[in-house]
Amino acid sequence: MQNEVVSREKWLEARRALLLKEKEATKLRDSINAARLALPWVRVDKDYVFDTPEGEKSLADLFDGRSQLLIYHFMLGPDWEAGCPGCSFLSDHVDGALPHLNHHDVTWVAVSRAPLDKITAYKRRMGWKFPWVSSFGSDFNFDYHVSFSPEDLAKDKVFYNFTPIEPAEANDELPGLSAFYRNDKGEIFHTYSSYARGPEELIGTLMILDRAPKGRNEEGTMSFVRRHDEYEEAKAPSCCH
């Protein structure tokens, strides 16, 4: 691979043209962020119970005394042997952000439908510190459209990323990110969710690769990704975003 080789003057001309597009993208991102903050909210009236290392907790408990909660819907089903490589890739970027998020009144929690012992074992393998709880036996994953039963997958369509999709494009578990707010009265509101490639900007490695000479250098979306302890083995990922 080698792009056209030109003089410094020609390169500068091309780079300035690209800079204009980058500035447009930055302004568009700012506009999207403002629109995201302006979204209406939905009150969460349903009681959800999660299995945690400290015992059963409610959705309100997951806020851990803060007013904002980000839940990452991590793909690890009850019968899975390991977590999704794509979800694991994103989660590799979380621990360093935790002190900053917590200081800014934001709690991060991963939620999976796998039983807690399976979550704990995989979390230990990956060396992560962030909170990770089980929604096994709860409707939570189904209500937020990231888990699908065999009956769901037998239907003509399943609902994911705010759109009916073919069951062949789905899976029993799919990724996503959901945001919640808890006010002084203890009321909880669902403020935002993002699915599929929506949370991609959280993956700092991808943002770095986008600036490397070969970019992501992938055959498909994140086709190069492995769990961080599997690169030497060069195994193909079993799933990705």
Secondary structure, 3 states (H helix, E strand, C coil): CCCCCCCHHHHHHHHHHHHHHHHHHHHHHHHHHHHHHCCCCEECCCCCEEEECCEEEEHHHHCCCCCEEEEEECCCCCCCCCCCHHHHHHHCCCHHHHHHHHHCCEEEEEEECCCHHHHHHHHHHHCCCCCEEECCCCCHHHHCCCECCHHHHCCCCEEECCEEECHHHCCCECCEEEEEEECCCCCEEEEEEEECCHHHHHCHHHHHHCCCCCCCCCCCCCCCCCCCCCCCCCCCCCCCC
